Amino acid sequence: MKRTILIYCFSAIALFFCFTSIDADAQQIRRVLIEEGTNTSCGPCAAQNPSYQLWVNRNLDRVIPIVYHAWWPGKTDVMYLYDTLMNQQRIKYYSMSSVPCGVMGGKYNVPTGNNYVGAVGDTAAWTIGLKAQTFYSPIGITVTLNQTGGTGTVTIDVTSSASFKGKKLRVVICEEHHAYTGAPNKETDFYFLARKMLPDYSGVDITMNANETKQFSYDFSVDASFADDLYAVAYIQDDGTKEVLQTASTLDAPLPKEPAYSVFVNQYDLVFIGASTDSKTMELVLKNTTDNEVTYMLNAFKTATTPADWTATIVDDKYVVKVPAKSFAKVIISLTIGTTTGIGEANLNILIQGQSISFESSKLVGISENISALHVQGGSSNYTAMPIIEQTHGTSNYFNISPQNFGMAFPLLTNLKYIYWDGGTDGKITADDAAIIVDAINNDIGVIITGEQNTPGFVNNGIMALFDASWLTWCKDGYNAPYAVTLAGVPGDFMSKDFGNNVRGNLLGYLLPIFRINNKTTTFPIMTFAKSADSIFAMRTQRPNSRAVFLGINPFVIQDQTICEKLIDRSISYVEYTIVNVDEAENPKAFNATLSPNPVSTSSVLNFSLAKSNKVKISVVNQLGETVKLVSNDMMSEGQHTVNLQLPELADGHYFVVLQTASDKASVHFVKMK
């Protein structure tokens, strides 16, 4: 049996102006991969799958479906048991925690009505999501399947008009229909079943130059009873963002009708790191498939958070572009970094003259290379910590970034010191996110992670080990409406001792976790459930040269706004070493103390002032709050003072100079580096 289908797609972002006739080799229709997790013991699956399958069949000109079977609620699902590892890995890849659950193009659709995220029966969400998918892609894929009796070869040819690197090519042998009468949920017809991934579930790395072609070929063998309904799927996916860039299959399906007008991106590298005056361009294609000339009207925009001295311009000032019938034009937008440190975004807003049609392009993102602190919005922004961070730590210290852009930028941000990973109400740490976080912590970057739904990713992907702690369970407090919980600070803990033991809260997303701390000399509880001091859901850890905090809670669960703000503020101060593990200063600016040079080699100069004569104790403490050197403990006069600190005996690491009188206390953080 031989089934062959040719699929091409094209996508573009940049502003360079030219005319050309429509080139089929450059502009390629993008087929959208949709993936579902289900189970034969799942009642909701039986209820939702029929409407989902009807929707799929109506949209086979645009979508290519694959279905995986989960190992819950029933472990005896025969479709799952056929290839347990493949099914497990793909469901875990998307962090599916319920079935039925589906993704489109590697992303979850925004649910409609009262539906949960990923509900396959939410066909309105699928329809809205499909309309938002780009229609073209630079990548073209051809899939050829030759098989007899379930044994055969699949060949994949890949072309691309734009260069890309670090993606994955995945190939799946699927069964279009499988009849089975033993399902506990009474379903009898199962469609689009994944049977084998080639060469395995991980896929193969693929990097391509512009206008390059590559071929891949794999032999396979599946159960002979599947042979009459087999089809092959090949797709290219970005594991950092989960986005599926292009998909092709051997399913018999028509190609969709092309839109009359479209705007798309012709490149993949849309994030860049640079210094002042560095710039990057983004190429866009304006397409017209009608029989008449059309006029595109363009405007270049910067987002509101882009620094004022950064510039976004359209190359050659081509703000009005006439595109002949059945043709396309290319335009280029340029983003230039200014002297102000920050993150900037530029995009095009596009109108078609005489038509009620508008487009907004993807964003070109620039990041200052000297950024030292980032706020990663890893979940919904409905409850984001960013306003509190700006209120307590200034508007130009932490810069907001998406997980996708952060993943691309992280390897190049050599000055990065602090990361606040904000899970919001629904954020989930993926394996790729976790790999970056682990790398950051191991390279002495201070990290804060918040959000209860981050817990599985925190536990399963190596971050928990760095805290030397264990996850025990989910606490049942808040399980029932109105989802109330009673929390507590930790007596004696400098971050939460003033919170008390009656902190009222209401869950915003999911139950809160309970942890056990295994190494109590380096990891410490921050907050617990009021019913038990052993029910820890927030903790901090002291590593040799950095600190990390995990709050298994969205801080906005806490009803008292003051406590919520203190928890965020103190978590940041802890990882920044502006709060020290000694009784915290009541007035940290009382002495106006400075230390220079810092880092310290063998000596440094401490400058401070006194409002009146006083006895001042000056000491050096380590990260655990232990005094390692008493500098002085003498009466000092009103005014400015200078103290020469000789510190050759200290080992390399983080320390604090602590100044204390009977009424005031402050600390200055320094790094000892030989």
C-alpha positions as CSV (number, residue, x, y, z in Angstrom):
1,M,0.0,0.0,0.0
2,K,1.3,3.4,-0.8
3,R,-0.1,6.8,0.3
4,T,1.6,10.1,-0.6
5,I,0.7,13.6,0.1
6,L,2.7,16.8,-0.5
7,I,2.3,19.6,2.1
8,Y,4.1,23.0,1.9
9,C,3.9,26.0,4.2
10,F,5.4,29.5,4.5
11,S,5.6,32.1,7.2
12,A,7.4,35.5,7.2
13,I,8.4,38.5,9.4
14,A,10.6,41.4,8.2
15,L,10.3,44.7,6.4
16,F,12.1,44.7,3.0
17,F,10.2,45.8,0.0
18,C,10.0,44.0,-3.3
19,F,7.6,42.7,-5.9
20,T,7.5,39.2,-7.3
21,S,5.1,36.7,-8.8
22,I,3.6,34.1,-6.4
23,D,6.3,31.5,-5.8
24,A,4.8,28.1,-4.8
25,D,8.2,26.9,-3.5
26,A,8.4,29.7,-1.0
27,Q,4.8,30.1,0.3
28,Q,3.7,26.8,1.6
29,I,0.4,25.9,3.3
30,R,0.7,25.0,6.9
31,R,-1.1,22.0,8.2
32,V,-1.9,22.1,11.9
33,L,-1.1,19.2,14.2
34,I,-3.7,18.4,16.9
35,E,-2.9,15.9,19.6
36,E,-5.3,14.3,22.2
37,G,-4.8,12.3,25.3
38,T,-7.6,9.9,26.2
39,N,-8.4,6.6,28.0
40,T,-10.9,3.8,27.6
41,S,-11.9,4.0,31.3
42,C,-12.6,7.7,31.1
43,G,-16.3,8.7,31.3
44,P,-15.7,12.3,30.2
45,C,-13.7,10.9,27.2
46,A,-16.7,9.0,26.0
47,A,-18.8,12.1,26.4
48,Q,-16.5,14.5,24.6
49,N,-14.8,12.4,21.9
50,P,-17.8,12.1,19.5
51,S,-18.1,15.9,19.1
52,Y,-14.3,16.2,18.9
53,Q,-14.1,13.6,16.2
54,L,-16.9,15.3,14.3
55,W,-15.0,18.6,14.5
56,V,-11.8,16.9,13.3
57,N,-13.5,15.3,10.3
58,R,-14.9,18.7,9.3
59,N,-11.5,20.3,9.4
60,L,-9.2,17.7,7.9
61,D,-8.3,20.1,5.2
62,R,-6.4,22.1,7.9
63,V,-5.6,19.7,10.7
64,I,-3.8,16.4,11.1
65,P,-4.8,14.4,14.2
66,I,-2.9,12.1,16.5
67,V,-4.4,10.5,19.6
68,Y,-2.4,9.0,22.6
69,H,-3.8,6.9,25.3
70,A,-3.1,7.6,29.0
71,W,-2.4,5.2,31.8
72,W,-5.2,6.7,34.0
73,P,-7.9,6.4,35.1
74,G,-7.7,2.8,33.8
75,K,-4.3,1.1,33.5
76,T,-5.6,-1.7,31.3
77,D,-6.3,0.5,28.3
78,V,-5.2,-1.8,25.4
79,M,-4.3,1.2,23.2
80,Y,-2.0,2.5,25.9
81,L,-0.5,-0.9,26.6
82,Y,0.5,-1.4,22.9
83,D,3.3,1.2,23.4
84,T,3.3,2.4,27.0
85,L,6.5,4.5,26.7
86,M,5.4,6.4,23.7
87,N,2.0,7.2,25.1
88,Q,3.5,8.2,28.5
89,Q,6.2,10.5,27.0
90,R,3.9,12.4,24.7
91,I,1.3,13.0,27.4
92,K,3.9,14.1,29.9
93,Y,5.5,16.3,27.2
94,Y,2.4,18.5,27.3
95,S,2.0,18.1,31.1
96,M,-1.6,16.7,30.6
97,S,-3.0,16.2,34.1
98,S,-6.5,15.2,33.0
99,V,-8.2,13.4,30.1
100,P,-9.6,14.0,27.6
101,C,-7.1,16.8,26.8
102,G,-5.9,18.2,23.6
103,V,-3.4,20.7,22.1
104,M,-3.2,22.5,18.8
105,G,0.1,23.2,17.1
106,G,1.7,22.3,20.4
107,K,-0.3,24.8,22.5
108,Y,-3.4,24.7,24.6
109,N,-6.4,26.7,23.3
110,V,-8.0,29.3,25.5
111,P,-11.2,27.6,26.8
112,T,-14.7,28.9,26.2
113,G,-17.5,29.0,28.7
114,N,-17.0,26.8,31.7
115,N,-14.7,24.3,29.9
116,Y,-11.3,23.4,31.3
117,V,-8.1,24.1,29.5
118,G,-7.6,21.3,26.8
119,A,-11.2,20.0,26.9
120,V,-11.6,18.3,23.5
121,G,-15.3,18.7,23.6
122,D,-14.8,22.5,23.6
123,T,-15.2,22.7,19.8
124,A,-15.7,26.5,20.0
125,A,-12.2,26.8,21.4
126,W,-10.8,24.5,18.7
127,T,-12.5,26.6,16.0
128,I,-11.2,29.9,17.5
129,G,-7.7,28.4,17.9
130,L,-7.7,27.1,14.3
131,K,-8.6,30.6,12.9
132,A,-5.6,32.0,14.9
133,Q,-3.1,29.6,13.3
134,T,-0.8,30.9,10.7
135,F,-1.8,29.7,7.2
136,Y,1.7,29.5,5.7
137,S,5.1,28.3,6.8
138,P,8.6,28.4,5.3
139,I,8.8,24.7,5.8
140,G,7.6,22.1,3.4
141,I,7.3,18.4,4.2
142,T,6.6,15.4,1.9
143,V,5.7,12.1,3.5
144,T,5.7,8.7,1.6
145,L,4.5,5.5,3.2
146,N,5.2,2.1,1.8
147,Q,4.0,-0.9,3.9
148,T,2.6,-4.4,3.6
149,G,1.0,-6.2,6.5
150,G,2.1,-3.5,9.0
151,T,5.8,-3.6,8.0
152,G,7.3,-1.0,5.8
153,T,9.2,2.2,5.3
154,V,8.3,5.9,5.7
155,T,10.3,8.5,3.8
156,I,10.3,12.2,4.7
157,D,11.6,15.1,2.6
158,V,12.0,18.5,4.3
159,T,12.6,21.8,2.6
160,S,12.7,25.3,4.0
161,S,12.9,28.8,2.6
162,A,14.1,30.1,6.0
163,S,17.0,28.8,8.1
164,F,16.3,27.3,11.5
165,K,18.2,25.3,14.1
166,G,17.7,23.1,17.1
167,K,14.3,21.7,16.2
168,K,12.9,18.2,16.3
169,L,11.6,16.1,13.5
170,R,9.1,13.5,14.8
171,V,7.5,10.7,12.8
172,V,4.4,8.8,13.9
173,I,2.8,5.7,12.4
174,C,-0.9,5.9,13.2
175,E,-4.0,3.8,12.8
176,E,-7.0,5.7,11.4
177,H,-9.7,3.6,12.9
178,H,-9.7,0.8,15.5
179,A,-12.8,-1.0,16.6
180,Y,-12.8,-2.3,20.2
181,T,-15.7,-3.5,22.3
182,G,-14.0,-4.0,25.7
183,A,-13.7,-0.3,26.8
184,P,-15.1,0.2,30.3
185,N,-16.4,3.6,29.2
186,K,-18.4,1.9,26.4
187,E,-16.7,3.6,23.5
188,T,-16.3,1.2,20.6
189,D,-14.6,3.3,17.9
190,F,-11.2,4.8,18.3
191,Y,-9.6,7.1,15.8
192,F,-6.2,8.4,14.8
193,L,-4.3,6.2,17.2
194,A,-0.5,6.7,17.6
195,R,1.0,3.3,17.2
196,K,4.8,3.9,16.9
197,M,7.1,6.9,16.8
198,L,10.2,6.8,14.7
199,P,13.0,6.4,15.4
200,D,11.5,6.8,18.9
201,Y,9.4,9.3,20.9
202,S,12.3,11.8,21.2
203,G,12.5,12.4,17.4
204,V,15.7,13.5,15.7
205,D,17.4,16.9,15.7
206,I,17.0,18.9,12.6
207,T,18.8,22.1,11.6
208,M,18.4,23.6,8.1
209,N,19.8,26.5,6.1
210,A,17.6,28.6,3.8
211,N,16.5,26.7,0.6
212,E,18.1,23.4,1.8
213,T,16.5,20.0,1.4
214,K,17.0,17.0,3.7
215,Q,15.6,13.4,3.5
216,F,14.9,10.9,6.3
217,S,13.9,7.3,6.0
218,Y,12.8,4.8,8.7
219,D,11.8,1.2,8.7
220,F,9.0,0.1,11.0
221,S,6.8,-2.8,12.0
222,V,3.4,-2.7,13.8
223,D,0.7,-5.3,14.4
224,A,-0.5,-6.7,11.0
225,S,-4.1,-6.1,12.1
226,F,-3.5,-2.3,11.8
227,A,-2.3,-2.5,8.2
228,D,-5.4,-1.5,6.3
229,D,-5.8,1.8,8.2
230,L,-2.2,3.0,8.6
231,Y,-1.1,6.5,7.9
232,A,2.1,8.4,8.7
233,V,2.6,11.8,10.2
234,A,5.8,13.9,10.2
235,Y,6.1,17.2,12.0
236,I,8.8,19.7,13.1
237,Q,8.6,20.9,16.6
238,D,10.4,23.4,18.8
239,D,10.9,21.7,22.1
240,G,11.6,25.0,23.8
241,T,8.2,26.5,23.0
242,K,6.3,23.3,22.1
243,E,5.2,25.0,18.9
244,V,4.7,22.7,15.9
245,L,6.1,24.6,12.9
246,Q,4.8,22.3,10.1
247,T,3.0,18.9,9.7
248,A,2.4,16.5,6.9
249,S,0.7,13.1,6.6
250,T,-0.5,10.5,4.3
251,L,-4.1,10.9,5.3
252,D,-6.4,11.4,2.3
253,A,-7.5,15.0,2.9
254,P,-8.0,18.0,0.6
255,L,-5.9,21.1,0.8
256,P,-7.7,24.1,2.2
257,K,-8.8,27.2,0.2
258,E,-6.2,29.9,0.5
259,P,-7.3,33.2,2.0
260,A,-7.7,36.2,-0.3
261,Y,-5.2,38.3,1.8
262,S,-2.6,37.2,4.3
263,V,0.5,38.4,6.2
264,F,3.1,36.0,7.5
265,V,6.6,35.7,8.8
266,N,9.5,34.4,6.8
267,Q,12.0,33.7,9.6
268,Y,12.2,32.0,13.0
269,D,14.9,33.9,14.9
270,L,12.7,36.7,16.3
271,V,14.6,37.2,19.6
272,F,18.0,38.9,19.8
273,I,20.4,40.0,22.5
274,G,22.5,43.1,22.0
275,A,24.1,46.3,23.2
276,S,23.1,49.9,22.5
277,T,22.7,50.7,18.8
278,D,22.5,46.9,17.9
279,S,19.5,46.1,15.7
280,K,17.7,43.3,14.0
281,T,15.2,43.0,11.2
282,M,12.1,40.9,10.7
283,E,10.7,40.1,7.2
284,L,7.0,40.0,6.5
285,V,5.3,38.7,3.3
286,L,2.1,40.4,2.2
287,K,0.1,38.1,0.0
288,N,-2.7,38.7,-2.4
289,T,-4.4,35.8,-4.1
290,T,-7.3,37.8,-5.7
291,D,-7.6,39.0,-9.3
292,N,-7.2,42.6,-8.3
293,E,-4.5,44.8,-7.0
294,V,-4.7,45.5,-3.3
295,T,-3.1,48.2,-1.1
296,Y,-1.6,47.3,2.3
297,M,-1.2,50.2,4.8
298,L,1.5,49.6,7.4
299,N,2.5,51.0,10.8
300,A,5.4,50.0,12.9
301,F,4.7,49.9,16.7
302,K,6.7,49.5,19.9
303,T,5.0,47.9,22.9
304,A,4.3,50.1,25.9
305,T,7.1,48.5,27.9
306,T,9.7,49.1,25.2
307,P,12.2,51.8,26.4
308,A,11.5,55.2,24.8
309,D,15.0,55.5,23.2
310,W,14.6,52.2,21.3
311,T,13.4,52.7,17.7
312,A,11.2,50.6,15.5
313,T,11.2,51.6,11.8
314,I,10.0,50.2,8.5
315,V,13.0,50.0,6.1
316,D,12.7,52.5,3.2
317,D,9.6,54.0,4.8
318,K,7.3,51.7,2.9
319,Y,4.2,52.4,4.9
320,V,1.9,52.0,1.8
321,V,2.5,48.9,-0.3
322,K,0.5,48.0,-3.5
323,V,0.5,44.3,-4.2
324,P,-0.6,43.2,-7.8
325,A,-3.1,40.5,-8.4
326,K,-2.0,37.0,-7.5
327,S,1.3,38.3,-6.1
328,F,3.1,39.2,-2.9
329,A,5.5,41.8,-1.5
330,K,8.0,41.7,1.2
331,V,8.6,44.3,3.9
332,I,11.2,44.6,6.7
333,I,10.8,46.1,10.1
334,S,13.9,47.0,12.2
335,L,14.2,47.2,16.0
336,T,17.2,49.1,17.4
337,I,18.3,48.9,21.0
338,G,18.8,52.2,22.8
339,T,21.0,53.2,25.8
340,T,18.2,52.3,28.3
341,T,18.5,48.7,29.6
342,G,15.3,46.7,29.0
343,I,13.3,44.4,26.8
344,G,11.7,45.9,23.7
345,E,9.2,44.5,21.2
346,A,8.3,45.8,17.7
347,N,5.6,44.7,15.3
348,L,3.5,45.8,12.4
349,N,-0.1,46.7,12.3
350,I,-1.5,46.2,8.8
351,L,-4.7,47.4,7.2
352,I,-6.1,46.7,3.7
353,Q,-7.4,49.8,2.0
354,G,-11.1,49.6,1.3
355,Q,-11.5,46.4,3.4
356,S,-12.5,45.8,7.0
357,I,-9.5,43.5,7.3
358,S,-6.5,44.0,9.6
359,F,-3.5,42.0,10.6
360,E,-1.0,42.3,13.5
361,S,2.4,40.7,12.9
362,S,4.4,38.6,15.3
363,K,6.8,40.6,17.5
364,L,10.5,41.1,17.0
365,V,12.0,41.0,20.5
366,G,15.2,42.8,21.6
367,I,16.9,42.2,25.0
368,S,19.7,44.3,26.5
369,E,22.7,42.1,27.0
370,N,23.4,43.7,30.4
371,I,20.1,42.7,32.0
372,S,20.7,41.2,35.5
373,A,17.2,40.3,36.7
374,L,14.2,38.8,34.9
375,H,10.6,38.1,35.8
376,V,9.4,35.1,33.7
377,Q,5.6,35.1,33.3
378,G,5.3,31.3,33.3
379,G,1.5,31.3,33.7
380,S,-1.6,33.5,33.5
381,S,-1.0,37.2,34.1
382,N,-4.2,37.6,36.0
383,Y,-2.3,37.2,39.3
384,T,1.2,38.4,38.4
385,A,3.8,39.5,40.9
386,M,5.2,42.1,38.6
387,P,3.3,45.2,40.0
388,I,4.6,44.3,43.5
389,I,8.1,43.7,42.2
390,E,8.0,47.2,40.6
391,Q,6.5,48.7,43.7
392,T,9.1,47.3,46.1
393,H,12.2,47.0,43.9
394,G,11.8,49.6,41.2
395,T,10.5,49.7,37.6
396,S,13.9,49.2,36.0
397,N,15.4,46.3,37.9
398,Y,13.3,43.2,36.9
399,F,12.1,42.9,33.3
400,N,9.2,40.8,32.2
401,I,9.7,38.1,29.6
402,S,7.8,35.0,28.4
403,P,9.1,31.5,29.0
404,Q,9.5,31.0,25.3
405,N,11.7,34.1,24.8
406,F,13.5,33.4,28.1
407,G,14.4,30.0,26.8
408,M,16.0,31.4,23.7
409,A,17.7,34.3,25.5
410,F,19.0,32.5,28.6
411,P,22.2,31.1,27.1
412,L,23.3,34.6,25.9
413,L,22.5,36.6,29.1
414,T,25.9,36.4,30.7
415,N,25.1,39.2,33.3
416,L,22.0,37.5,34.6
417,K,21.9,37.3,38.4
418,Y,18.3,36.8,39.4
419,I,15.2,35.0,38.0
420,Y,11.6,35.3,39.3
421,W,9.6,32.4,37.7
422,D,6.0,33.4,38.2
423,G,3.5,30.5,37.7
424,G,0.4,32.7,38.1
425,T,-2.6,30.5,38.6
426,D,-2.0,27.9,35.9
427,G,1.7,27.9,35.0
428,K,3.5,24.6,34.7
429,I,7.2,24.0,34.6
430,T,8.1,21.8,31.6
431,A,11.1,19.6,31.4
432,D,12.8,22.2,29.2
433,D,11.9,25.0,31.6
434,A,13.3,22.9,34.5
435,A,16.6,22.3,32.6
436,I,17.1,26.1,32.4
437,I,16.2,26.6,36.0
438,V,18.6,23.9,37.2
439,D,21.3,25.3,35.0
440,A,20.7,28.7,36.5
441,I,20.8,27.5,40.1
442,N,23.9,25.5,39.4
443,N,25.6,28.6,38.0
444,D,24.9,30.6,41.1
445,I,21.9,32.6,39.8
446,G,19.3,33.4,42.4
447,V,16.0,31.9,41.6
448,I,12.4,32.3,42.9
449,I,9.6,30.0,41.7
450,T,6.0,30.6,42.7
451,G,2.7,28.8,41.8
452,E,1.1,25.6,43.0
453,Q,0.8,24.1,39.6
454,N,4.6,24.4,39.1
455,T,5.0,21.7,41.8
456,P,4.9,18.6,39.4
457,G,7.6,20.2,37.2
458,F,9.6,21.2,40.2
459,V,9.4,17.7,41.6
460,N,9.9,15.6,38.5
461,N,12.6,17.5,36.7
462,G,15.6,17.9,39.0
463,I,14.8,21.2,40.8
464,M,13.6,19.5,44.0
465,A,17.0,17.8,44.4
466,L,18.7,21.2,44.6
467,F,16.5,22.1,47.6
468,D,17.3,18.7,49.2
469,A,13.6,18.2,49.9
470,S,10.8,15.8,49.1
471,W,7.2,16.2,47.9
472,L,4.7,14.4,50.2
473,T,1.2,15.1,48.9
474,W,-1.4,17.7,48.1
475,C,-3.0,19.2,51.2
476,K,-6.8,18.7,51.3
477,D,-7.3,22.1,52.8
478,G,-9.3,24.2,50.4
479,Y,-10.6,21.1,48.5
480,N,-14.2,22.2,48.8
481,A,-15.9,25.6,48.0
482,P,-15.2,28.3,49.1
483,Y,-11.7,26.8,48.8
484,A,-10.5,28.4,52.1
485,V,-7.1,27.7,53.6
486,T,-5.5,28.8,56.9
487,L,-1.7,29.3,56.6
488,A,1.0,30.4,59.0
489,G,4.4,32.0,59.1
490,V,7.3,30.1,60.8
491,P,8.2,31.3,64.3
492,G,11.7,32.7,64.4
493,D,12.1,32.8,60.6
494,F,13.3,36.2,59.5
495,M,11.1,36.1,56.3
496,S,7.8,35.1,57.9
497,K,7.9,35.3,61.7
498,D,5.6,38.3,61.8
499,F,2.9,36.6,59.6
500,G,1.4,34.8,62.6
501,N,-0.5,31.5,62.5
502,N,-3.8,32.7,61.2
503,V,-3.1,33.8,57.6
504,R,-6.4,33.4,55.7
505,G,-6.4,32.4,52.1
506,N,-8.6,31.2,49.2
507,L,-7.2,28.9,46.5
508,L,-7.0,30.4,43.0
509,G,-6.2,27.3,41.0
510,Y,-5.2,24.0,42.6
511,L,-4.5,22.4,45.9
512,L,-1.3,23.4,47.7
513,P,1.6,20.9,48.1
514,I,3.3,19.6,51.3
515,F,7.0,19.2,51.4
516,R,9.5,17.5,53.7
517,I,12.9,19.2,54.1
518,N,15.6,16.5,54.2
519,N,18.6,18.8,54.9
520,K,17.7,21.3,57.5
521,T,21.1,22.9,57.6
522,T,20.7,24.4,54.1
523,T,16.9,24.5,53.4
524,F,14.4,26.2,55.7
525,P,10.6,26.5,55.8
526,I,9.1,29.8,55.0
527,M,5.3,29.1,55.4
528,T,3.2,26.1,56.6
529,F,-0.4,25.2,57.0
530,A,-1.7,26.5,60.3
531,K,-2.8,23.0,61.4
532,S,0.7,21.6,61.4
533,A,4.2,23.2,61.4
534,D,5.3,20.1,59.5
535,S,3.0,20.9,56.6
536,I,5.5,23.0,54.6
537,F,4.5,24.5,51.3
538,A,7.1,27.2,50.9
539,M,10.9,27.0,51.5
540,R,14.2,28.6,50.8
541,T,17.6,27.1,50.3
542,Q,21.1,28.4,50.9
543,R,23.7,27.1,48.3
544,P,27.4,27.8,48.5
545,N,27.2,30.9,46.3
546,S,23.5,31.6,45.7
547,R,20.0,31.3,47.2
548,A,16.7,29.9,45.9
549,V,13.1,30.1,47.0
550,F,10.2,27.9,46.1
551,L,6.7,29.0,47.0
552,G,4.3,26.2,46.3
553,I,1.6,28.8,46.2
554,N,0.5,31.8,44.1
555,P,1.1,34.5,46.7
556,F,-2.3,36.1,45.9
557,V,-3.9,33.1,47.6
558,I,-3.2,35.1,50.7
559,Q,-6.1,37.5,51.4
560,D,-4.0,40.0,53.5
561,Q,-2.4,42.2,50.8
562,T,0.3,43.3,53.2
563,I,1.4,39.7,53.9
564,C,1.2,38.9,50.2
565,E,3.5,41.8,49.3
566,K,5.9,41.0,52.1
567,L,6.2,37.4,50.9
568,I,7.1,38.5,47.4
569,D,9.4,41.4,48.5
570,R,11.3,39.3,51.1
571,S,11.7,36.4,48.7
572,I,13.4,38.7,46.2
573,S,15.5,40.4,49.0
574,Y,16.6,36.9,50.1
575,V,17.9,35.8,46.8
576,E,19.5,39.2,46.2
577,Y,21.3,39.0,49.6
578,T,19.7,42.3,50.8
579,I,18.1,40.3,53.6
580,V,20.4,38.2,55.8
581,N,19.9,35.2,58.0
582,V,20.3,37.2,61.2
583,D,17.6,39.2,62.9
584,E,16.6,41.5,60.0
585,A,17.5,45.2,60.3
586,E,14.6,47.4,61.4
587,N,16.1,50.4,59.5
588,P,18.5,49.1,56.8
589,K,19.3,52.7,55.5
590,A,20.0,54.1,59.0
591,F,23.8,54.2,58.4
592,N,23.9,54.9,54.6
593,A,26.6,52.3,54.5
594,T,28.7,51.5,51.4
595,L,31.6,49.2,50.8
596,S,34.2,49.6,48.1
597,P,35.7,47.8,46.4
598,N,33.2,45.0,46.1
599,P,33.9,42.2,45.2
600,V,36.7,42.1,47.8
601,S,40.1,40.6,47.3
602,T,41.9,41.1,50.6
603,S,40.7,44.5,51.9
604,S,37.9,47.0,51.4
605,V,36.7,50.3,52.8
606,L,33.4,50.7,54.8
607,N,31.9,54.2,54.8
608,F,28.9,55.0,57.0
609,S,27.4,57.9,59.0
610,L,25.8,58.3,62.4
611,A,23.1,60.8,63.2
612,K,24.4,61.0,66.8
613,S,27.2,59.5,69.0
614,N,26.5,55.8,69.6
615,K,28.2,52.5,70.4
616,V,28.5,50.7,67.1
617,K,29.1,47.0,66.7
618,I,30.6,46.1,63.3
619,S,30.9,42.4,62.4
620,V,31.3,40.2,59.3
621,V,28.8,37.3,59.0
622,N,28.5,34.5,56.5
623,Q,25.4,33.3,54.6
624,L,24.1,31.3,57.6
625,G,24.3,34.4,59.9
626,E,27.4,33.2,61.7
627,T,29.9,35.8,62.8
628,V,33.2,35.1,61.2
629,K,35.0,38.4,62.2
630,L,34.3,41.0,64.9
631,V,35.6,44.3,63.4
632,S,34.9,46.7,66.3
633,N,32.4,47.3,69.1
634,D,33.2,50.9,70.2
635,M,31.7,54.3,70.9
636,M,31.7,56.5,67.8
637,S,30.9,60.2,67.3
638,E,28.2,61.8,65.2
639,G,29.1,62.2,61.5
640,Q,30.9,60.3,58.7
641,H,33.1,57.3,59.4
642,T,35.6,55.2,57.4
643,V,36.8,51.7,58.5
644,N,39.4,49.8,56.7
645,L,38.5,46.1,56.6
646,Q,41.3,43.6,56.3
647,L,39.8,40.2,55.1
648,P,42.6,38.1,53.7
649,E,41.6,35.1,55.8
650,L,38.1,34.8,54.4
651,A,37.3,32.0,51.9
652,D,35.7,33.0,48.6
653,G,31.9,33.4,48.9
654,H,29.1,35.7,50.0
655,Y,29.3,37.7,53.2
656,F,27.7,40.7,55.0
657,V,29.1,43.5,57.0
658,V,26.6,44.1,59.8
659,L,26.4,47.4,61.7
660,Q,24.3,47.5,64.9
661,T,23.5,50.1,67.6
662,A,21.0,49.8,70.4
663,S,18.2,51.1,68.1
664,D,19.3,50.4,64.5
665,K,20.8,47.6,62.4
666,A,21.8,47.3,58.8
667,S,23.9,45.0,56.6
668,V,26.0,45.4,53.4
669,H,26.4,42.4,51.2
670,F,29.8,41.7,49.6
671,V,31.5,39.0,47.6
672,K,34.9,37.7,48.6
673,M,36.9,36.8,45.5
674,K,40.7,36.3,45.4
